[in-house]
Amino acid sequence: MSPEPGLALEPPALGPEVVAARLAEVRARIERAAGGPAPVTIVAVTKGFGPEAVAAAVGAGVEDLGENYANEMLAKAPMAPRSVRWHFLGEPQRNKLARLAPHVYLWHGLESGAQAHALARRRPAAKVLVQVNLAGGARRHGAAEEDVPTLVGEASAAGLDVRGLMTVAPRSEDRDQARHCFRRVARLARDLGLAELSMGMSGDFEVAVEEGATIVRLGRALFGYRPVRGSLQMPMGGAQPG
């Protein structure tokens, strides 16, 4: 019987050959969605998986890895080759910036001026994406659409290298909702003269590519379902997936 979407299962057997096969399939789907070869960066999201996922991704030729939780990145990054580009996908909490900064290639979740100034103090000229919240609700991260231009300007003035925007589509089986979200964020990025668009996850990355995504963030599509809560053995007691 097939698992329900989002259901956490026992850890899958992961190896470079498994991830490489899934990566090839993902790249083919991206090319079909883009209507031809497309320079889309695939970020392999290892959140919730142990070090074996990092090893499998690197062995499959993945160069960009992503983490949502500071403790997990701090546990995994020292074990990875120096060539890996780490993307931090969560909220850049100020009390973790000093420890995270040496590892992070691109910060995806900037959502406030306070975060921008704190990061600029710890990591001048850090490369960032401003997260846009189109889903609404207090539990959703990101800046409101109307606040994004001001935040982009404030982050740039603080000395950060604002590369583009990032968003998470509303959770829905309706692909048109995701498309509408991605289209609005792409239009906003164009209006602001920003080149990078981090949009799309395992369930909607093809729609995101159709709407102009330059970065997609994939966990399940590459690694399968995440381990059950509490099954990870992280060297530094990494945070559990949400």
Buried (B, 14 or more C-beta within 10 A) or exposed (E): EEEEEEEBEEBBEBEBEBBBEBBEEBBEBBBEBBEEEBEBBBBBBBBBBBBBBBBBBBBBEBBBBBBBBBBBBBBBBEEBEEEBBBBBBBBBEBEBBEEBBEBBBBBBBBBBBEBBBBBBEBBEEBBBBBBBBBBEEEEEBBBEBEBBBEBBEBBBEBBBEBBBBBBBBBEEEEBEBBBBBBBBBBEBBEEBEBEBBBBBBBBBBBBBBBBBBBBBBBBBBBBBBBBBEEBBEBEEEBBBBE
